[in-house]
Amino acid sequence: MSQPDIDPPQLYAAREPIFPRRVHGWFRNLKWIIMAVTLAIYYVTPWIRWDRGPNLPDQAVLVDLANRRFFFFWIEIWPHEFYFVAGLLVMAGLGLFLFTSALGRVWCGYACPQTVWTDLFILTERWVEGDRNARVRLWNASWDARKARLRLTKWVIWLLISLATGGAWIFYFTDAPTLLRDLLTGQAHPVAYMTMAILTATTFIFGGFAREQICIYACPWPRIQAAMMDEDTLTVAYREWRGEPRGKLQKGEATKSDGGAKGDCIDCMACVNVCPMGIDIRDGQQLECITCALCIDACDEVMDKIGKPRGLIDYMALRDEAAERAGQPPKPLRQHVLRPRTLLYFTLWAGIGVALVVALFMRSPFDLNVTPVRNPLYVTMADGAIRNTYALRLRNKQGDARDFTISVVDADGNPPRWVGLTLEGQSGASVAVPADSTFTQRLYLTAEKGSPLAEGGQVELTLWVADAAGDRAHIGTVFHGRSE
């Protein structure tokens, strides 16, 4: 007997256009504030100036790839200090875990760049084409002069926003006023134009056309978040036990909140019409939900109009479902937020943050690195003295030139007798290093003939470097003498 053909599951569905309706409420206002703040930070930050002296760039936040440094206001991160950046990335990841375990996908709903720019594009669309019903009618209408004018106007505004977005990004990597002048005069490097074009195109497509498809198909976070959430996680949900059975209400008809049998949900579709993802929260938790809470504002607005209590759609935890069904109050908010998982995430997050701050304030104003040149291990001079050669790298991380003095001590902390220290090309053991630069030179230690150091085989020594301000650094090394 032949088996019936079964169509394989579809891994991708063609996009159905979504036209979110405008909504007013606490969560919508919160999203407006976060959008304004995050966009202002993104667009304005490259133009903030910070005086670091005549030898350093005056851009407050600058990723200086040419000189392999990162400037953040008064902080300067060198390549060997990349652990600061790595620590911040780890903190960002733990922060996502913390907020997701406590409040679900609040990052996706409020601060994710895809969400922020999509919100901005939808706002522009609403200004140009009107609210939901007007946009639906325009979408279904045949092409004419009015439709072409509105679409072209919207696309031009989108393109300008995308252009500003791509431009703002590249301003973080070089002096912003100089780069802007070069871009306008056609003198900027081709990489700048190429990067700007790619970011402009991706912003235009992702924010204007792909929108929720990026969240559903391209972003891995909806899949990862399931491991971060549990029964105590507060997330947007529909109180099905209060809202069902849904349906239109007659004037004066009692519902469950009044002690009646009918649900409070009047099936007005307000929660669906405001959803930027185009889902129905009443169907339960879905991968597409980004926890933006606009459906809460829409539902509360309807509940106010029909005289029913707010909260039919609300932030709630799965653990409270049974209690609420039985008419009991849910657990206090603090018990959902302050629990072992969130406290562990917060402890790890805060611990890394404190460690980074301590490391930042404890780091030396200069770096010292000394590497023995091992081919050959030592050289016998004409007078029988033994000389070892070392590669010295001294990095001055200050904004002014510094004079450094180099000295050597033995394992007991005493200057070894019969040893001379010289720098190639220098008259003595002192060197001037320009501001914010690295001095690289060969250093020689020479032990007199017959001295214990010259005849003692491998001996441990310590090199010290001090500047005029009293800052010091040291590094251990070895001196190779004759061992026979």
N, C-alpha and C positions, 0 to 999 in steps of 0.2 A: 504494500500500500504506500503510495507516494506521500511524502510530507508536503504540506502546503508551504508555498513560498512566504518567507517572513522578511519584510523589509528591514534592513539594518537600521539601528538608531541614527538619527541625524545629529552630527556633532556641531553643526552650524546652521543657524536659521537666518534667512535674509532679514535685514533690518526693516521694521515697520516704523514709520516716522512717529515721533512722540511730541505732543504739543502741551507741555505742562501749563496749567492755569496758574495765574498769580494768586498768592495767598498771603494773608496778614496774620501775624502772631509772634509769640516770643521766640520760637525757634527760627522763623524766617528772619527776624531782626538780628538774631545772633549770627546767622549765616551772612547777612549783609555786613555786619561789623567785622567778622573774620575775613571776608573777602576784601574789604577795603584796607584792612591792616596788612594782610599778606601781600596784596598787590602793591601797596605803597612801599613796603619793605623791599620787594623785588625790584621795582622800577627806580626807586630813589637812592638805594644804598650805594651804587657805583659813583654817585655824584657827591657823596659826603667827603669832605676833606679832613685830613688829620696831619698836623704838623709834626714830622719826625726829624726835622733838621734839614740842612742843605744837601746831605748825601743820600737821602732815602726818599722814596716816592711819597707823595702827600695824599694818596687815595686811601680812605679809611679801610676799605675791604678790597684786597687785591690778591689774585692768584698769579704771581709773577713766574710764569713758566720759564721765561728766558733765563732768569737768574735762580730758578728752582727754590723759590721762597713763597710763603703765604703770609700776608699781612692782615691782621684783624685789629683795627684801632691801635692800641699800644702794644699788642702782642705780635711778635715776629716768629714764624715757625720755619726752621731750616730743614733741608731734606732728611738729615739724620734724626730729626725730631718728629718724624711722621707718625710716631706712636700717639701723638696728641690728636691727629686727625682720625687715626684708627679708633682711639678711645671715644671720640665724639660719635663716630659711626656706630660703635657698639652701644653707646647710650641711646642713640636714636632708635636702634632696634629694640632695646629693652623698654624704651618709652612706648613704642607701638604695642609690645606685649602687655605692658601695664594697662594702657588705656583700653585695649581690646578686651582684656580679661575683666575689666571693671564695667565698661560701657559699650561693648561691642565695637562696631566699625565707625566710631566717631571720627577717626582720621579720614576715612573715605567720605563721610558725609559732610565734613566741614573744612578740612585743611588740605586735602590732596590736590595737587596742581590741576589734575584732570577735572576735578569737581569745581574748583575755583574758576578756571577759564571757561568751562562749560556753562556755569552760572552766568558769567559775564556775557558770553555769546547769546544765551537765551534772553538775558535782559535787553541786549541790543535788538534781538529779533522781535521782542515784544514792543519796543519803542517804534520800530519801523513798521511792522505788520499788524500790530494790535495784539489783544489777548487771545486766549485759546480758540474761541469760536471763530474769530476773524482769521486766524492762521490756518485753521482747518478748512474754512471756505476758500482761502487763497490757494491752498495746496490742491484742492479738488477742482479749482477753476481752470478753464482753458487758458493757454498763454495769450496775453494781449499786452497792450502798451503799459497798463497799470501794473500788471503782475511782473513784467520785465523790469519796470522802474523800481518797484519795491525790492525785488530780488537783487538787482544790481546794487542798490543803495546798501542793503544789508551785507552783501558780500564785500563791498568796498570797505565798510566799517570793520568787518571781521579781518580783512587783510591788513588794515592799518594797525589793529590791535596785535595781530600776529607779527607784524613787522617790528612793532615796539617791543614785543616779547623776545624775538630773536636778537634784536639789537641790544636789549638790556643784558642778555646773557653774556655776550662777548665783551661788554664793557667791564665785566668782572676780571678780565684777564690782561688788561692793559689800561693805561691812563685814559679815562673815559672822555674828557674834553678833546684830547689829542686824537683819539680814535674817531670820534664823531666828525671832527674836521677832515680827517683823511677819508672817511667814508663819503662825505658830501663832495669832496674834491676829486674822488676817484683814485686816491693815492694809497689806500689801505692795502694790506697784503691780501692776495687772493683767498687765503684760508679764511680770513674774516668774512669776506663776501659769501664764500661757500657755506660756512657755518651758519651765518645769518639766514641764508636762503633755506637751508635744511630745517632750521628751527621755525622759521616763518611758515613753511609748508606743513610741517607736522602740527603746529598749533592750529593752523587754519583747518586742516582736515579733521584732527582729533576733536577739537572743540566745536566745530561747526557741523560736521557730518557724521563722524563715527560716534561720538558722545558715549552713550551707555555701552556700546559694543566694546570699547576699550576696557571698561570695567568687567564685562562679562567674559570676554575671550582673551584679552591680551594681558590683563593684570593677574598675577598669581596670588595676590593677597586674599581674595575671597575663599580660595581653597585652604590657605594656611590658617585663616582666622578660626576655623573650626577647632583646631587644637588649642587655641588660646581661650576659648569660651567654655563655660560650664553652666550648671543650673543656677548659679548665683549671679551670672552676668546680666546686667541691665541692658535690655535692647528694646527696640520699638516692636510692639506686638498689639494684636487686636484681642480684646476681652470677649472671646466668642461666647462664653457662658452668659454674658450680659447682653450681647448684641443680637443673638439668634433666638427665635427665627426672625429674620429681617423682613422688612416690607414697609409699604407706605402706611402712615398713621392717619386715622380719622381724628377729627377735632375732639379733644377731650379723652381720647383712648388711652388707657393705662398700659404701661410697659413694665418690664422687669424692675426698673429703678423705682417704679411707683407701686410695686407689688402685683403687677399684672403678669400675664403669660407671654405677651409679645415682646420681642427684643427691642432694644433702644435704637438699633441700626435701622434707618429708614431707606437704605439702599439708594442713597442720593448720588453715589459714585464720586463724591468730592475728594475722598482719599486717593482714588485712582487718577482723577483728572489733574491733581497737583504733583503726582509722582514723576520725577525726572527719569526714572527707570522704566516707567510704564507698567508697573506690577500692581497687583491687588493685595494689600497687606492682610486682608481678611482670609486669604488662602494659607496663612501661616508663614513661618520663616522661609525665606528663599535666598538663593545665592545672589540674586540680583540686588537685593536690598542693601543700600549703602548707609542706612540709619541716619538719614538727613532730617527725619522727624517732621517734614512738611505735612505729612498726612495727619500728624497730631494736631497741628494748627488748623488744618482744614476741618477735621472732625470736631474739634472743640468749638469752632465757629458755628457749625451746624447744631451742635448740642445746645449752645447758648440760644439759638434762634427758636428751637422747639421746646425750650425749658427743661432740658434733661441735664443731669450732672456731666461734667467734663470727664475725660479719661477713658472713653470707650476705646480709643487707641492711645497708647501711652508707653513710656519707658517702664518696663517691668521685667521680673526675673521668672524663669520657669519654675523655680522652687516655690514661688508664692501662688502658683496657679491653684493648687488644691485648697489652700487656705481661703483664697478669694472666692472660689466656687462655693465654699461652705459659709460664706458671709463673714469670714474673719479678716482682720486687718493684715496687710502684708508686713514682712520684716522691715525694720527701719533701714533707711538708706545706708547708714554707716556700716551695718552688718553685711551688706552686699559688697561694699567697696573695701572695707577693712577686713580682709580674710587672709589666710596663709599665703595663697598664691600671689595676690596683689602686694602683700607686704614683702614677700621674697623678691618680686620684681623691683619694687621700690628700693629695697635695701641694696640690691646689686647695682641698680641705676645710680643711687646716691653715692655708693662706695666708689664706683669708677669716677664719678664727678669730683668727689673730694680728693681722690688720688691724683687726678689730672691737675687740679688747682694747686695741690701741694708740690707736685713736680714742676709746675710752671713757676712758682715763686722760689723754688730751691735751685733752679738751673743756674749754671755759671754764666757770667757775661761773656765768657770766651771758652772755646773748646781747644783741647790739646790732644794731638795724636802723634805718637812716636813709634816707628816701625824699624826694627834692625834690618840693615841690608846684609843678607846672609851669603852673598856670593862676591867675595870670600867673607868668612866670619870675621877675620881680622887681617890687618896688614902690618908687616914688620917694617918700621921706618929705617932710614939709613943709620940712625944713632942707636938702633936696637929697641926703640920704644914700640909699643903695641897700640895700634889705632883701630877703633871700631867706628863704623859709619851707620848713621841712622837717617831715615826719612822723616823730617819734622813737618807737621801741618798744624798751623796755629790760626784759628778762626776768631777774628774780632767781631763780636755780634753787637757792638755798640754803635751809636750814631756819630761818634767822633773818633779821631785817630788816637791810638794808645801806644805807649812805649812799654815793652815787655822785657823782663830780665829772666834769664834761664840759669838755673843752677842744678847741681847734682848732689845727692847724699847717698850714703850706704844704707845697709839694712838696719843699722842702729840710729839712723837719722843724723849722722855726722858727715860733714864734707870729706870725702876720701882724699887722703894725701897722695901726692905724686900723679894726680890726674888733671889734665887740662881739657877745657870745654871750649870749642870754637864753632862758629857758624860759617859756612861757605860764603864767601863774598862779604863777610862782616868783619869789622876790626875787633869786636869783642863778643860777649855773650848777651848783648842787648839788641833788640830789633824794634823798629817802629812799624806798626801794622795800620794801614789806612782804615777808615770807618767802614764797617759792614763788609769786610773783605777777608780773604784767606791768604796767609803767608805760607808758602811752601819752599823749603830749603833743606839742604843736607846739613846735619849736625855731626860733629866729630868729637869723640872722647878718646884722649890719648894718655896712656899710662907709661910712666918712665921705665926704662930698662931696669930689670931686677926688682921692681916693686912688687908687693904682694898681689896687686891687681893684675899686673902684666903676667905673672907666673902662676896665678891661682885658678886657671881654668874658667869655668862659668861662674860669674859673681852677679848677684842681684843688686840693682841700683834703682834709685827713684829720681826722676827728673821733675823739678818744680818750675813753674812759670808764675811770675807775679807782675802786676801792673802798678802804676803810680798810685792808683786809688786804693791799693791794699787788697784787691781781689787776687786769689791764688788758686791754682789747680795743679794737680800732680798726676803722674802716670808711672807705673813700674816698667822696668825693662831689665835687660841683662847685658853684662860686659863679658866678652869672650877673650880670655888670655891664653897663653900657652899652657897646655895641660901636661906636657911631658917633662 
